[in-house]
Amino acid sequence: MSGLPPAAAGLLAGVRVLDLTNVLAGPFAAYQLALLGADVVKIEIPGVGDLARQLGADRELNEARLGTSFLAQNSGKRSLTVNLKSERGREVLLRAVEQADVLVENFRPGVMDRLGVGWDVLHGANPRLVYCAISGFGQDGPLRDRPAYDQIVQGLSGMMSVTGTPGTGPLRAGYPVADTLGGMAAAFAIASAVVHRDRTGEGVRLDVSMLEAALTAMGWVVSNHLIAGQHPVPMGNDNFTAAPSGTFTTAEGMLNIAANEQRQFTALCQALGRPELAEDERFAERSARKTHRAALTEELEKALAERTAEEWEWLLAEAGVPAARVLTVPDALRQEQIAFRGFVHSPPFPGGHERSLRVLGSPATVGGVALGPRSGPPLLGEHTNQLLSELGYAAEEISALREEGAV
């Protein structure tokens, strides 16, 4: 990333993050920090590593401990193997903490304390440390000790209850939304805590709940219940807030339309060649359109049947109507917009293999520059000697640590 303006080269340049996390929520959080320029050191169990190293659609990569789930969230990090069940291993971690700015972990609540490296110990070693614990339900409360996976959180958050239709739901989202939301919430909190620490000199303990992050993301589903007392129900592809706002059938392909404003509805009727719909008493007013949603959909789809979803997308965009096709994931990634923004990056494949690797970068650009990883994902323990040397260990000490299984 040479030649970039300082801000684009790394908003978090000079910040060292110790990443003790596994699978997705935690690694995703640390990956976002790495994309913003932080020096992220991934601390893994010797010989085992992050479970995500064995997860993904390619069996060969899983067996090589380079599963696609791992490759996707760990570029730009360095790997240090440490046995935290070993006294000397804990000494290595504490020395690393002394030189670190952030430590993030997603063990079950209480595990770090049982290992002898909980918040009190780490804060004593480095009072300026930002400590972030990510868990399914938080570090306290009646659910704190329950194991949590994305699907469990989707169910307990109410997400599944409003996904699908009355006939098909409840349904889980087809992607790990709760994990990702928890990771993004953690990254935001960590960056904020680093600002606070730099202003005050005080370390901070952060407790991130995936359940609470999921609820936070549900928008009007939650706010309508909390504020207006409405009981949320699944509505399939329709949007409760307005009509027409949902997914519609065309001559070929499905089309999302969100004509939420009166002027947008009028423009939609004109573009479809059905201007009389805007004057129909069933559809003329916003509240009436919601009441007669099914009848309106039927009328719109008669007109939409004359063209494909792709054709309508451009015609409606020109008319000022929010509309777009429903794409597959491969088609979404092939969009010209994604390529133009430089959102997909190609870091080196671990171990010097010639195999190609494509990963997502940051959804935020800085100074007009798309932020991607500065290096590829690490092999398990790839940087152990280098990092131990940076921590002040001599070559003979490193050999001794390896011999006794501490690293």
Beta strands, then each sheet from edge to edge (+ up, - down):
strand 1: 16-19
strand 2: 39-44
strand 3: 77-81
strand 4: 102-105
strand 5: 130-135
strand 6: 204-209
strand 7: 245-249
strand 8: 254-258
strand 9: 323-325
strand 10: 344-345
strand 11: 359-360
strand 12: 365-366
strand 13: 369-370
sheet 1: 3+ 2+ 1+ 4+ 5+ 6+
sheet 2: 7+ 8- 9+
sheet 3: 10+ 11-
sheet 4: 12+ 13-
end
